[in-house]
């Protein structure tokens, strides 16, 4: 009886595996400073939400809180406390 249950389960999994398999390719993270929607002159188009917090040259605008403490390339600056990893979480005990 155990073998019959195992065979039924195996048959079920073989037929349903393609349904659960991931068929879409993994998306790559886009750089925050890269403006995807550009005007004809090459400046970011402010009508699109991903460009609203960028300057004309495409760098992050420091007037917005999520753009503060960023490096010039748009990555978080680890010198600031708000950008550091949580040091109190899961410290290994000796």
N, CA, C and O atoms as a GROMACS GRO file, in nm:
protein
  376
    1UNK      N    1   0.082  -0.119   0.000
    1UNK     CA    2   0.000   0.000   0.000
    1UNK      C    3   0.087   0.126   0.000
    1UNK      O    4   0.054   0.226  -0.064
    2UNK      N    5   0.200   0.120   0.074
    2UNK     CA    6   0.289   0.235   0.077
    2UNK      C    7   0.348   0.261  -0.061
    2UNK      O    8   0.364   0.375  -0.102
    3UNK      N    9   0.381   0.153  -0.132
    3UNK     CA   10   0.438   0.168  -0.266
    3UNK      C   11   0.336   0.229  -0.362
    3UNK      O   12   0.372   0.308  -0.449
    4UNK      N   13   0.210   0.191  -0.347
    4UNK     CA   14   0.106   0.245  -0.433
    4UNK      C   15   0.089   0.395  -0.410
    4UNK      O   16   0.076   0.472  -0.505
    5UNK      N   17   0.089   0.436  -0.284
    5UNK     CA   18   0.078   0.579  -0.252
    5UNK      C   19   0.199   0.656  -0.307
    5UNK      O   20   0.185   0.766  -0.360
    6UNK      N   21   0.316   0.596  -0.294
    6UNK     CA   22   0.437   0.661  -0.343
    6UNK      C   23   0.434   0.674  -0.496
    6UNK      O   24   0.474   0.776  -0.550
    7UNK      N   25   0.387   0.570  -0.564
    7UNK     CA   26   0.378   0.575  -0.710
    7UNK      C   27   0.276   0.678  -0.757
    7UNK      O   28   0.299   0.750  -0.854
    8UNK      N   29   0.163   0.686  -0.688
    8UNK     CA   30   0.061   0.784  -0.724
    8UNK      C   31   0.115   0.925  -0.702
    8UNK      O   32   0.095   1.014  -0.785
    9UNK      N   33   0.184   0.946  -0.591
    9UNK     CA   34   0.242   1.076  -0.562
    9UNK      C   35   0.348   1.112  -0.666
    9UNK      O   36   0.354   1.226  -0.712
   10UNK      N   37   0.432   1.016  -0.703
   10UNK     CA   38   0.534   1.040  -0.804
   10UNK      C   39   0.472   1.074  -0.939
   10UNK      O   40   0.520   1.164  -1.008
   11UNK      N   41   0.368   1.003  -0.977
   11UNK     CA   42   0.300   1.031  -1.104
   11UNK      C   43   0.236   1.170  -1.101
   11UNK      O   44   0.242   1.244  -1.199
   12UNK      N   45   0.176   1.204  -0.989
   12UNK     CA   46   0.115   1.337  -0.976
   12UNK      C   47   0.219   1.447  -0.988
   12UNK      O   48   0.197   1.548  -1.056
   13UNK      N   49   0.333   1.429  -0.923
   13UNK     CA   50   0.438   1.530  -0.927
   13UNK      C   51   0.500   1.544  -1.066
   13UNK      O   52   0.535   1.654  -1.107
   14UNK      N   53   0.513   1.433  -1.138
   14UNK     CA   54   0.572   1.442  -1.272
   14UNK      C   55   0.480   1.516  -1.369
   14UNK      O   56   0.528   1.584  -1.460
   15UNK      N   57   0.349   1.503  -1.350
   15UNK     CA   58   0.257   1.572  -1.439
   15UNK      C   59   0.237   1.718  -1.400
   15UNK      O   60   0.206   1.802  -1.485
   16UNK      N   61   0.254   1.750  -1.273
   16UNK     CA   62   0.230   1.888  -1.229
   16UNK      C   63   0.358   1.970  -1.219
   16UNK      O   64   0.351   2.091  -1.197
   17UNK      N   65   0.474   1.910  -1.235
   17UNK     CA   66   0.600   1.983  -1.223
   17UNK      C   67   0.612   2.097  -1.324
   17UNK      O   68   0.657   2.205  -1.286
   18UNK      N   69   0.575   2.079  -1.450
   18UNK     CA   70   0.586   2.192  -1.543
   18UNK      C   71   0.497   2.310  -1.506
   18UNK      O   72   0.527   2.424  -1.540
   19UNK      N   73   0.388   2.283  -1.435
   19UNK     CA   74   0.299   2.392  -1.394
   19UNK      C   75   0.368   2.479  -1.291
   19UNK      O   76   0.355   2.602  -1.294
   20UNK      N   77   0.441   2.417  -1.199
   20UNK     CA   78   0.505   2.490  -1.091
   20UNK      C   79   0.644   2.542  -1.129
   20UNK      O   80   0.701   2.623  -1.057
   21UNK      N   81   0.697   2.495  -1.239
   21UNK     CA   82   0.832   2.537  -1.279
   21UNK      C   83   0.829   2.683  -1.322
   21UNK      O   84   0.731   2.731  -1.379
   22UNK      N   85   0.937   2.752  -1.294
   22UNK     CA   86   0.946   2.893  -1.331
   22UNK      C   87   0.985   2.902  -1.477
   22UNK      O   88   1.092   2.854  -1.517
   23UNK      N   89   0.898   2.962  -1.557
   23UNK     CA   90   0.925   2.971  -1.700
   23UNK      C   91   0.976   3.108  -1.742
   23UNK      O   92   1.026   3.123  -1.853
   24UNK      N   93   0.963   3.208  -1.656
   24UNK     CA   94   1.011   3.342  -1.692
   24UNK      C   95   1.156   3.358  -1.650
   24UNK      O   96   1.195   3.308  -1.545
   25UNK      N   97   1.234   3.425  -1.730
   25UNK     CA   98   1.375   3.447  -1.692
   25UNK      C   99   1.384   3.546  -1.577
   25UNK      O  100   1.296   3.630  -1.559
   26UNK      N  101   1.490   3.535  -1.500
   26UNK     CA  102   1.511   3.625  -1.387
   26UNK      C  103   1.538   3.766  -1.439
   26UNK      O  104   1.611   3.785  -1.536
   27UNK      N  105   1.477   3.864  -1.372
   27UNK     CA  106   1.496   4.002  -1.413
   27UNK      C  107   1.617   4.059  -1.342
   27UNK      O  108   1.639   4.032  -1.224
   28UNK      N  109   1.694   4.136  -1.415
   28UNK     CA  110   1.811   4.198  -1.354
   28UNK      C  111   1.770   4.329  -1.290
   28UNK      O  112   1.677   4.396  -1.338
   29UNK      N  113   1.838   4.367  -1.183
   29UNK     CA  114   1.810   4.493  -1.116
   29UNK      C  115   1.860   4.607  -1.202
   29UNK      O  116   1.973   4.605  -1.252
   30UNK      N  117   1.777   4.706  -1.218
   30UNK     CA  118   1.816   4.823  -1.296
   30UNK      C  119   1.882   4.924  -1.205
   30UNK      O  120   1.848   4.936  -1.088
   31UNK      N  121   1.976   4.995  -1.259
   31UNK     CA  122   2.045   5.099  -1.185
   31UNK      C  123   1.948   5.214  -1.160
   31UNK      O  124   1.873   5.253  -1.250
   32UNK      N  125   1.949   5.269  -1.038
   32UNK     CA  126   1.855   5.376  -1.004
   32UNK      C  127   1.882   5.503  -1.083
   32UNK      O  128   1.790   5.582  -1.107
   33UNK      N  129   2.004   5.523  -1.124
   33UNK     CA  130   2.036   5.646  -1.195
   33UNK      C  131   2.009   5.635  -1.344
   33UNK      O  132   2.009   5.737  -1.414
   34UNK      N  133   1.985   5.516  -1.393
   34UNK     CA  134   1.961   5.500  -1.536
   34UNK      C  135   1.818   5.540  -1.568
   34UNK      O  136   1.723   5.482  -1.516
   35UNK      N  137   1.802   5.639  -1.652
   35UNK     CA  138   1.670   5.684  -1.693
   35UNK      C  139   1.630   5.607  -1.817
   35UNK      O  140   1.697   5.615  -1.919
   36UNK      N  141   1.521   5.532  -1.809
   36UNK     CA  142   1.480   5.452  -1.923
   36UNK      C  143   1.402   5.534  -2.025
   36UNK      O  144   1.412   5.509  -2.145
   37UNK      N  145   1.326   5.631  -1.978
   37UNK     CA  146   1.248   5.714  -2.069
   37UNK      C  147   1.322   5.847  -2.088
   37UNK      O  148   1.330   5.928  -1.996
   38UNK      N  149   1.375   5.867  -2.206
   38UNK     CA  150   1.452   5.988  -2.235
   38UNK      C  151   1.382   6.072  -2.340
   38UNK      O  152   1.311   6.021  -2.426
   39UNK      N  153   1.404   6.203  -2.331
   39UNK     CA  154   1.356   6.294  -2.434
   39UNK      C  155   1.448   6.284  -2.555
   39UNK      O  156   1.549   6.214  -2.551
   40UNK      N  157   1.412   6.353  -2.662
   40UNK     CA  158   1.494   6.348  -2.783
   40UNK      C  159   1.631   6.411  -2.763
   40UNK      O  160   1.726   6.378  -2.833
   41UNK      N  161   1.641   6.503  -2.665
   41UNK     CA  162   1.771   6.565  -2.640
   41UNK      C  163   1.856   6.487  -2.540
   41UNK      O  164   1.967   6.529  -2.508
   42UNK      N  165   1.806   6.374  -2.490
   42UNK     CA  166   1.884   6.289  -2.402
   42UNK      C  167   1.861   6.310  -2.253
   42UNK      O  168   1.921   6.240  -2.172
   43UNK      N  169   1.776   6.405  -2.214
   43UNK     CA  170   1.749   6.428  -2.072
   43UNK      C  171   1.633   6.340  -2.027
   43UNK      O  172   1.550   6.302  -2.109
   44UNK      N  173   1.626   6.307  -1.897
   44UNK     CA  174   1.516   6.222  -1.848
   44UNK      C  175   1.381   6.291  -1.863
   44UNK      O  176   1.368   6.411  -1.837
   45UNK      N  177   1.280   6.215  -1.905
   45UNK     CA  178   1.145   6.270  -1.922
   45UNK      C  179   1.073   6.266  -1.788
   45UNK      O  180   1.050   6.158  -1.734
   46UNK      N  181   1.038   6.382  -1.734
   46UNK     CA  182   0.979   6.393  -1.600
   46UNK      C  183   0.834   6.345  -1.594
   46UNK      O  184   0.777   6.341  -1.485
   47UNK      N  185   0.774   6.310  -1.706
   47UNK     CA  186   0.636   6.262  -1.704
   47UNK      C  187   0.626   6.121  -1.648
   47UNK      O  188   0.518   6.078  -1.610
   48UNK      N  189   0.736   6.049  -1.643
   48UNK     CA  190   0.736   5.911  -1.596
   48UNK      C  191   0.787   5.905  -1.453
   48UNK      O  192   0.880   5.977  -1.416
   49UNK      N  193   0.725   5.820  -1.372
   49UNK     CA  194   0.753   5.818  -1.228
   49UNK      C  195   0.896   5.780  -1.195
   49UNK      O  196   0.950   5.828  -1.096
   50UNK      N  197   0.960   5.696  -1.275
   50UNK     CA  198   1.097   5.656  -1.243
   50UNK      C  199   1.196   5.770  -1.265
   50UNK      O  200   1.309   5.763  -1.217
   51UNK      N  201   1.155   5.876  -1.336
   51UNK     CA  202   1.244   5.988  -1.362
   51UNK      C  203   1.211   6.111  -1.278
   51UNK      O  204   1.284   6.210  -1.286
   52UNK      N  205   1.106   6.108  -1.199
   52UNK     CA  206   1.064   6.228  -1.126
   52UNK      C  207   1.166   6.270  -1.022
   52UNK      O  208   1.176   6.389  -0.992
   53UNK      N  209   1.241   6.178  -0.966
   53UNK     CA  210   1.336   6.212  -0.860
   53UNK      C  211   1.479   6.217  -0.911
   53UNK      O  212   1.574   6.195  -0.835
   54UNK      N  213   1.495   6.246  -1.039
   54UNK     CA  214   1.627   6.258  -1.098
   54UNK      C  215   1.649   6.401  -1.146
   54UNK      O  216   1.555   6.471  -1.182
   55UNK      N  217   1.774   6.443  -1.145
   55UNK     CA  218   1.809   6.573  -1.201
   55UNK      C  219   1.812   6.563  -1.353
   55UNK      O  220   1.792   6.454  -1.408
   56UNK      N  221   1.836   6.674  -1.420
   56UNK     CA  222   1.839   6.673  -1.566
   56UNK      C  223   1.951   6.587  -1.621
   56UNK      O  224   1.940   6.532  -1.730
   57UNK      N  225   2.060   6.576  -1.546
   57UNK     CA  226   2.171   6.494  -1.594
   57UNK      C  227   2.154   6.347  -1.559
   57UNK      O  228   2.239   6.265  -1.596
   58UNK      N  229   2.045   6.309  -1.489
   58UNK     CA  230   2.017   6.169  -1.459
   58UNK      C  231   2.066   6.123  -1.324
   58UNK      O  232   2.046   6.006  -1.290
   59UNK      N  233   2.128   6.209  -1.246
   59UNK     CA  234   2.175   6.171  -1.112
   59UNK      C  235   2.062   6.190  -1.011
   59UNK      O  236   1.972   6.271  -1.036
   60UNK      N  237   2.064   6.119  -0.897
   60UNK     CA  238   1.957   6.132  -0.798
   60UNK      C  239   1.951   6.272  -0.738
   60UNK      O  240   2.054   6.333  -0.710
   61UNK      N  241   1.830   6.323  -0.721
   61UNK     CA  242   1.809   6.456  -0.663
   61UNK      C  243   1.810   6.443  -0.511
   61UNK      O  244   1.734   6.364  -0.456
   62UNK      N  245   1.894   6.519  -0.443
   62UNK     CA  246   1.912   6.508  -0.298
   62UNK      C  247   1.796   6.567  -0.218
   62UNK      O  248   1.795   6.557  -0.095
   63UNK      N  249   1.699   6.629  -0.284
   63UNK     CA  250   1.586   6.685  -0.211
   63UNK      C  251   1.492   6.576  -0.160
   63UNK      O  252   1.411   6.603  -0.070
   64UNK      N  253   1.499   6.457  -0.213
   64UNK     CA  254   1.412   6.348  -0.173
   64UNK      C  255   1.485   6.259  -0.074
   64UNK      O  256   1.604   6.230  -0.090
   65UNK      N  257   1.414   6.215   0.030
   65UNK     CA  258   1.478   6.143   0.141
   65UNK      C  259   1.541   6.011   0.097
   65UNK      O  260   1.645   5.973   0.150
   66UNK      N  261   1.481   5.941   0.002
   66UNK     CA  262   1.539   5.813  -0.039
   66UNK      C  263   1.664   5.831  -0.124
   66UNK      O  264   1.735   5.734  -0.150
   67UNK      N  265   1.692   5.953  -0.166
   67UNK     CA  266   1.813   5.979  -0.244
   67UNK      C  267   1.926   6.036  -0.160
   67UNK      O  268   2.035   6.058  -0.212
   68UNK      N  269   1.903   6.061  -0.033
   68UNK     CA  270   2.009   6.114   0.052
   68UNK      C  271   2.106   6.002   0.086
   68UNK      O  272   2.069   5.884   0.087
   69UNK      N  273   2.229   6.038   0.114
   69UNK     CA  274   2.335   5.944   0.151
   69UNK      C  275   2.361   5.840   0.042
   69UNK      O  276   2.384   5.723   0.072
   70UNK      N  277   2.358   5.883  -0.082
   70UNK     CA  278   2.392   5.794  -0.193
   70UNK      C  279   2.525   5.838  -0.252
   70UNK      O  280   2.562   5.955  -0.247
   71UNK      N  281   2.597   5.740  -0.308
   71UNK     CA  282   2.718   5.773  -0.381
   71UNK      C  283   2.680   5.832  -0.516
   71UNK      O  284   2.563   5.836  -0.551
   72UNK      N  285   2.779   5.879  -0.590
   72UNK     CA  286   2.752   5.940  -0.720
   72UNK      C  287   2.693   5.840  -0.819
   72UNK      O  288   2.619   5.878  -0.910
   73UNK      N  289   2.726   5.712  -0.802
   73UNK     CA  290   2.673   5.612  -0.894
   73UNK      C  291   2.534   5.562  -0.853
   73UNK      O  292   2.476   5.479  -0.923
   74UNK      N  293   2.480   5.612  -0.740
   74UNK     CA  294   2.345   5.577  -0.700
   74UNK      C  295   2.336   5.466  -0.598
   74UNK      O  296   2.226   5.433  -0.553
   75UNK      N  297   2.448   5.406  -0.559
   75UNK     CA  298   2.445   5.300  -0.459
   75UNK      C  299   2.450   5.362  -0.320
   75UNK      O  300   2.503   5.472  -0.304
   76UNK      N  301   2.396   5.292  -0.217
   76UNK     CA  302   2.396   5.348  -0.081
   76UNK      C  303   2.537   5.363  -0.026
   76UNK      O  304   2.623   5.277  -0.047
   77UNK      N  305   2.561   5.472   0.044
   77UNK     CA  306   2.690   5.499   0.106
   77UNK      C  307   2.691   5.435   0.244
   77UNK      O  308   2.612   5.474   0.331
   78UNK      N  309   2.778   5.338   0.267
   78UNK     CA  310   2.780   5.260   0.390
   78UNK      C  311   2.837   5.337   0.509
   78UNK      O  312   2.839   5.285   0.620
   79UNK      N  313   2.883   5.459   0.488
   79UNK     CA  314   2.935   5.538   0.599
   79UNK      C  315   2.823   5.588   0.689
   79UNK      O  316   2.848   5.626   0.803
   80UNK      N  317   2.700   5.590   0.639
   80UNK     CA  318   2.588   5.643   0.715
   80UNK      C  319   2.512   5.531   0.783
   80UNK      O  320   2.498   5.421   0.729
   81UNK      N  321   2.464   5.560   0.904
   81UNK     CA  322   2.398   5.459   0.987
   81UNK      C  323   2.273   5.403   0.921
   81UNK      O  324   2.244   5.284   0.934
   82UNK      N  325   2.198   5.485   0.851
   82UNK     CA  326   2.074   5.439   0.789
   82UNK      C  327   2.100   5.338   0.677
   82UNK      O  328   2.010   5.262   0.642
   83UNK      N  329   2.220   5.335   0.622
   83UNK     CA  330   2.251   5.244   0.512
   83UNK      C  331   2.327   5.120   0.556
   83UNK      O  332   2.348   5.029   0.477
   84UNK      N  333   2.370   5.116   0.682
   84UNK     CA  334   2.446   5.001   0.730
   84UNK      C  335   2.352   4.886   0.760
   84UNK      O  336   2.234   4.906   0.788
   85UNK      N  337   2.405   4.765   0.756
   85UNK     CA  338   2.326   4.647   0.789
   85UNK      C  339   2.299   4.647   0.939
   85UNK      O  340   2.375   4.704   1.017
   86UNK      N  341   2.190   4.584   0.979
   86UNK     CA  342   2.153   4.577   1.120
   86UNK      C  343   2.254   4.489   1.193
   86UNK      O  344   2.261   4.368   1.169
   87UNK      N  345   2.331   4.549   1.282
   87UNK     CA  346   2.438   4.476   1.351
   87UNK      C  347   2.387   4.398   1.470
   87UNK      O  348   2.457   4.309   1.519
   88UNK      N  349   2.267   4.427   1.520
   88UNK     CA  350   2.215   4.357   1.638
   88UNK      C  351   2.146   4.227   1.602
   88UNK      O  352   2.122   4.144   1.689
   89UNK      N  353   2.114   4.208   1.477
   89UNK     CA  354   2.039   4.090   1.437
   89UNK      C  355   2.131   3.971   1.414
   89UNK      O  356   2.226   3.978   1.337
   90UNK      N  357   2.102   3.863   1.483
   90UNK     CA  358   2.164   3.731   1.464
   90UNK      C  359   2.316   3.735   1.473
   90UNK      O  360   2.386   3.697   1.379
   91UNK      N  361   2.366   3.780   1.585
   91UNK     CA  362   2.510   3.771   1.608
   91UNK      C  363   2.543   3.628   1.650
   91UNK      O  364   2.473   3.571   1.734
   92UNK      N  365   2.647   3.569   1.594
   92UNK     CA  366   2.682   3.433   1.636
   92UNK      C  367   2.740   3.434   1.778
   92UNK      O  368   2.823   3.517   1.812
   93UNK      N  369   2.692   3.340   1.859
   93UNK     CA  370   2.740   3.330   1.997
   93UNK      C  371   2.867   3.248   2.001
   93UNK      O  372   2.882   3.149   1.930
   94UNK      N  373   2.959   3.292   2.086
   94UNK     CA  374   3.087   3.221   2.097
   94UNK      C  375   3.085   3.130   2.216
   94UNK      O  376   3.184   3.061   2.242
   0.00000   0.00000   0.00000
